[in-house]
Structure formats: structure tokens, C-alpha cells
């Protein structure tokens, strides 16, 4: 197989992408982008060079993707914090929840984060916050 500019650029990009993902798949690596850009320049056809607008568009896309990943991470963290706060507001309150087809009633005595789920403790039972059917003040 003959190595042309597309093959060389693709191989370099795949290699660098694999290395970057091994480091941290959520951060934009400006160094990786610059290496990719230099590889593109090195192997481009001198009779048909890429326009500088294409490079700027690629840089803008990579930067936008990086910022979107950061925003998504922040939104997920905010969502977890809000759900945990909602669960904490139930501490000491009488609740009724459905868990595995059965009704669980009692006073909430703990709140726990389990992956993406917020679990509340009612006696010996742990139920998802989303399964709560009613909440009452303890008298």
C-alpha cells in the first residue's frame, strides 16, 4: 500500500488520538492539535495546499468541542449536587416510596450517592429518590 498524505495524516491522528485518550479523554490537547496540523502541512500536496481558513475552522471546532465537554462535565456535577441537596432535604421526614414493586414507609435517616442515582435510607431499605411517592413532616 502506497503511503499518501491522507494515509500518513490519518495514521498520525489515530496514533495521537489513542495517546491523548489514554491521558484524559475529556481535555482538549492543544499540543496534539498542533502536531496534527504540522503533520497535515508536512504531507500536503504542494500543488494544492490547504487554505488557512480550513486550519482556523479546525482549530475553532476543536476548541468548541473542548468547551462543550467542560460544560457537560459542569452540568453533570451541578445536577448531582442538586439531586443530593433534594435528598438531604428529606432527612428526618416521613416518606413513602415504591421499591421493587413494594411500598416502603418510614423516616429518612440517610442520603447516599450511588453512581448517578441518589438513594435515601428508610430504616434498612435504600430506595431511589425518584421512587418517592409522598413526603410528610414528622410530628
C-alpha positions as CSV (number, residue, x, y, z in Angstrom):
1,X,0.0,0.0,0.0
2,X,1.4,3.4,-1.0
3,X,1.6,6.0,1.7
4,X,-0.1,9.2,0.6
5,X,-0.8,12.3,2.6
6,X,-4.3,11.1,3.7
7,X,-2.9,7.8,5.0
8,X,0.0,9.5,6.8
9,X,-2.2,12.2,8.4
10,X,-4.8,9.6,9.3
11,X,-2.2,7.3,10.9
12,X,-0.6,10.2,12.8
13,X,-4.0,11.4,14.0
14,X,-5.1,7.9,15.2
15,X,-1.8,7.4,17.0
16,X,-2.0,10.8,18.7
17,X,-5.7,10.3,19.5
18,X,-5.1,7.0,21.2
19,X,-2.3,8.6,23.2
20,X,-4.5,11.5,24.1
21,X,-7.4,9.3,25.1
22,X,-5.1,7.3,27.3
23,X,-4.2,10.5,29.2
24,X,-7.6,12.1,29.6
25,X,-10.4,11.9,27.1
26,X,-12.2,15.0,28.4
27,X,-9.5,17.6,27.9
28,X,-8.5,19.4,24.7
29,X,-4.9,18.8,24.0
30,X,-3.6,21.9,22.1
31,X,-0.2,20.1,21.6
32,X,-1.9,17.2,19.9
33,X,-3.8,19.6,17.6
34,X,-0.5,21.4,16.7
35,X,1.2,18.1,15.9
36,X,-1.7,17.1,13.7
37,X,-1.6,20.4,12.0
38,X,2.2,20.1,11.3
39,X,1.6,16.6,10.0
40,X,-1.0,17.9,7.6
41,X,1.4,20.6,6.4
42,X,4.2,18.2,6.0
43,X,2.3,15.8,3.9
44,X,0.0,18.1,1.9
45,X,0.2,18.4,-1.8
46,X,2.4,21.4,-2.7
47,X,0.4,21.9,-5.8
48,X,-2.9,22.0,-3.9
49,X,-2.1,23.4,-0.4
50,X,-4.8,23.7,2.2
51,X,-6.3,27.1,2.8
52,X,-5.6,28.8,6.1
53,X,-9.3,29.2,6.6
54,X,-9.5,25.4,6.9
55,X,-6.9,25.4,9.6
56,X,-8.7,28.1,11.5
57,X,-12.0,26.3,11.2
58,X,-10.4,23.1,12.5
59,X,-8.9,24.9,15.5
60,X,-12.3,26.6,16.2
61,X,-14.1,23.2,16.1
62,X,-11.6,21.6,18.4
63,X,-11.8,24.5,20.8
64,X,-15.6,24.4,20.7
65,X,-15.6,20.6,21.3
66,X,-13.3,21.1,24.3
67,X,-15.5,23.8,25.8
68,X,-18.7,21.7,25.3
69,X,-17.1,18.8,27.1
70,X,-16.2,21.1,30.0
71,X,-19.7,22.5,30.1
72,X,-21.2,19.0,30.1
73,X,-19.0,18.0,33.0
74,X,-20.0,21.0,35.0
75,X,-23.7,20.5,34.2
76,X,-23.4,16.8,35.4
77,X,-21.7,17.9,38.6
78,X,-24.4,20.6,39.2
79,X,-27.2,18.1,38.5
80,X,-25.7,15.6,41.1
81,X,-25.3,18.4,43.6
82,X,-28.9,19.5,43.2
83,X,-30.2,15.9,43.4
84,X,-28.1,15.3,46.6
85,X,-29.5,18.5,48.0
86,X,-33.0,17.4,47.3
87,X,-32.3,14.1,49.0
88,X,-30.8,15.9,52.0
89,X,-33.9,18.0,52.3
90,X,-35.8,14.7,53.1
91,X,-33.7,13.8,56.1
92,X,-35.9,13.4,59.1
93,X,-39.1,13.4,57.1
94,X,-41.7,10.7,56.7
95,X,-41.7,9.3,53.2
96,X,-43.4,6.6,51.2
97,X,-41.7,5.1,48.2
98,X,-42.1,2.3,45.7
99,X,-39.1,-0.1,45.6
100,X,-39.2,-3.3,43.5
101,X,-43.0,-3.3,43.5
102,X,-43.4,-2.9,47.2
103,X,-44.2,0.1,49.3
104,X,-41.6,1.3,51.8
105,X,-42.6,3.8,54.5
106,X,-40.5,5.5,57.2
107,X,-38.3,8.4,58.2
108,X,-35.4,9.2,56.0
109,X,-32.2,8.7,58.0
110,X,-29.5,8.8,55.3
111,X,-28.8,10.0,51.8
112,X,-26.2,8.4,49.5
113,X,-24.9,8.9,46.0
114,X,-24.7,5.7,44.1
115,X,-23.3,6.4,40.6
116,X,-25.9,8.7,39.0
117,X,-28.6,7.7,41.5
118,X,-29.4,9.4,44.8
119,X,-30.5,6.8,47.3
120,X,-32.3,7.6,50.5
121,X,-32.3,5.3,53.6
122,X,-35.5,4.4,55.2
123,X,-34.7,2.1,58.1
124,X,-32.9,-0.9,56.5
125,X,-34.1,-0.1,53.0
126,X,-32.4,2.0,50.4
127,X,-34.7,3.5,47.7
128,X,-34.1,5.8,44.7
129,X,-35.0,9.4,45.3
130,X,-37.0,9.2,42.0
131,X,-39.2,6.4,43.6
132,X,-40.5,8.7,46.4
133,X,-44.3,8.9,46.2
134,X,-45.1,11.2,49.2
135,X,-43.4,13.3,51.9
136,X,-44.7,14.4,55.2
137,X,-43.4,16.3,58.2
138,X,-42.7,14.1,61.3
139,X,-45.0,15.2,64.1
